[in-house]
Amino acid sequence: MLAFLITLAAPASAANYKIHWYLGHQNLDYFEEAARDFKKAVETASKGDISVDIVLQASDAPQGPGQNAEVAAKVASGEIEMGHSFVDVMGETQPKFHAFEAPYLFRGYRHMEGAFEGPVGAEILGGLRAQGIEGLSFTYSGGANGIATTKKEIREPKDLKGMKIACFGDKVDQAWLKSLGATPVALGHDTASLDKLAQSGAVDGVVITWRNLQRDSLDTAFNYFNLPNSSYLVSVTYINKKYFESMPKAYQELITKASLEAGRIERARTIELNENARREMTSKGVRAVNLTDAGRKAFTAAVQPAYKTIEGVVGKDLVEKIKNTKDAAVSPLIPEALARAERTKVVAGAE
């Protein structure tokens, strides 16, 4: 049995299509509100013919079902209809998702938007179909990663040599950390244990977002935030392919659109959460170490040996397509007030 708790019930009236949507990861402050918008938009536009039960993890347990491929496997089998997982977890199902962990591959948030909603995103999501899953949309549930360290700034590639750096632990993030002379320490998403690990000397740093640094009050253990935007923490929403295709075309389009809109709002919200977290953490003494253009180029060059492994995981063609993807025309840096206005418009448009 999955350790989940249903918190958002479907309407009392009977629905022909019932979706149980498992949000299989931590950090739901990033996504839960967007999920509610999806539920309201879909149920309203279908006049109750589609019901959506949003199912949350009962706790933030780092070894819970959302931290491995269990949710995706149950969606693929049809045991549950929809899922939402981190991309490093989804990489167990479709390796192309690991591309978001590749270092200095994405130029920034606008480049990410161009990838999410262009041919690259369609290709990555489409790669799930062979497993019986229809990919719907990308969210952050994290956003831009850096490397937080306990004792020193990282300004040159040589500064990481010999350091023990906590990471998810898959082939991609291990490969690029090793290329810089660091020793990867597989942690998964167990950020709650980082304070103890840092205090004991088991790790010298961690690949992390500003928000997760704030969320687990890690400013007392980690004094520097380095290599901002070197990689990205991304999530994906998906649905059982057979179930999705059993729906009328109009409902398929409704679910796809509502998922895309929820993803866009979540991404804007996450960017803002990270920026707020950065301000709070720096006010508490964490030093933000920003690279010059020359410094970023030096790290980009230094991690190139890792791309032999990375391209073996995600595919050389995909890496080249990402490099050639243009930045999105519209900046995703939407203030929360505007995000709320857009969210209201989306839900109202479904009525």
Phi, psi and omega in degrees: 000138177284141180275074181236162179229122177284122183243339183239103187280155177279168179299157182289330181292151182292141178239145178284334181235117182247122181248122170260114186252111182268115175273093193268047173201173179283186173063042184289352175297340177284327197236338189300320181294320177296324178296322177297321178296318177301312180302312183295317182297316183290314181293323181290311183294330179272001181056040176083002180286339173244129173248145181234116172260117178270124187245120184258156170297142180292337179205177177271025182309121184296338179258018179292173184304329181289346182268005173221190187273014185297317181297313179299322180295322181286328174291317180300322182281345182090004179294324171231158188272318185228155177216168177212123187216158171297150183289333177294327175290316180294340177299339176290334179267317179220106187303337181301336180296338179292349181302330182290345177269352183293136186283134175054032175271324180259137186279343182158188186295324180291323175296320178300316179300318178299324178286314182304315191251016177243197182301325179298311179299318179298321180293316182294313178297319181296337179294349179277343187298326180297340178263009179082023183235139174255115177285138185250310185195164177254145169229175176269301189050035182168289180089213188291128175268156166224193172240113176274134182235158185273322193235343183210158176284152175246107181241339179229153180307325182293341181294338181272351184300127177083356181278146178265112187244120178288142181205179179299318175109004178277178186298325185290307182288332174294320183297315185283330176292320177296325180296339178262006177086008179272162175254112180291139175241111184293122184236343189064226179249026183276063181292339181296337182270358188294323181301311180297318181296320180291318181296327181276350182085008180290333173225150176255348182191176182206142170283118191201161173265162175301320183296318179291329175298317179291315187302322181258017176050052185266008181293341178280337182259327184245121189260346184225142174242111189245166175050051180299144178063027178282333175207180186222141175262113189235153175232167181220142174257139184209163185220153177300127187297315182295318179296316180300315182287345177282346181278155172302151181306321181299323179285324176300316179294322178298312181296318179297313181296314182297323178292318178298316180295317178298321179296319180296316179294318179298319181296318177296319180296318181294319178301317180293319178300318178295320179294318177298320179295321178301315181298316181293315182294321178290328177293337179267004173111356176286127183270125176276119182256104182260138181274149168286170176301321179294322179294318178297319178297323180295318179290321178300319178290321185293331182270359183302323177303332180291340185290344173297317176288315183299315179293332175291335179274307189261343181103130180297321180300319181294318178302315180295321179296321178295316179301324184271357179289133179280153175297148176297147181292329182254131179291137178279000183281071184269124176301153184300324180299318178290322178301318179294321179296318179295320181297318178298320179296318181298312181293318181295324181293340180276347184276000000 
